[in-house]
Amino acid sequence: MDAASAGAHDENMTALAVILLVVGIVLLLLGVFIEAAKFLLWIGLVIIIIAVIAWLMRFIRRQT
């Protein structure tokens, strides 16, 4: 292997390393956001349940 092909090989390996690093960071952030979305989904469900209970209490009080 001559110097030119060795340099090209090093550039390819560097580019591959950078691409793998970017993909790894994106996947890491995606995992964090999905966990955050799951947490917010549960918070949203709790708020909806509280809202339904409040609406039912208001509806029942209005009937009496």
N, C-alpha and C positions, 0 to 999 in steps of 0.2 A: 504494500500500500504506500503510495507516494504522499507527499506533504499536502497536495491539493485535495486529495480524496479524504485524508485524515481530517483536514480542516472542515470540509463539508460534513463529514460524519459528526464532528463535535458540534457543529451548528445545528444539525438535525436533532441530536440528543438534547441540546439546550432548549430548542423549540419544543420538543416533546415534553421535557421536564416542566417548562412554563405552562404548556397546555394542561398537563396533568395537575399542576398546582392550582390553576384557575378552576378546573372542573371539581377538584376536591373542595375548594373554598365555596363554590356555588352549591355543591351538595350539602356541605355543612350548614350553610345559611338556610337552605331549603328545609333541612331537618329541624332547625331551630324555629323557623316560621311555621312549620306544620304543627310542631308542639304548641307554639303560642296560639295557633288557630284552634287547636283542640281545646285548650284552656278557655279561650274566648267563647267557643261554642257552648261549653258547660255554663259559663257565666250568663250567656244569652238565654239558655234554657231556664236557668233559675229566675232570671228577670221576667221571662214570659209567664212562668208559673205564678210568681208573686202578682203580676198584673192581672191574671185570670182570677186569682183568689180575691183581689181587691175589687174587681168588677162584679164578681158574684156577691160579695158582701154588700156592695152598694145596691145591686139589683134586689137582693133579699130585703134590705132595709126599706127600699122604696115600696115594696109590696105590702109591708106591714103598717 
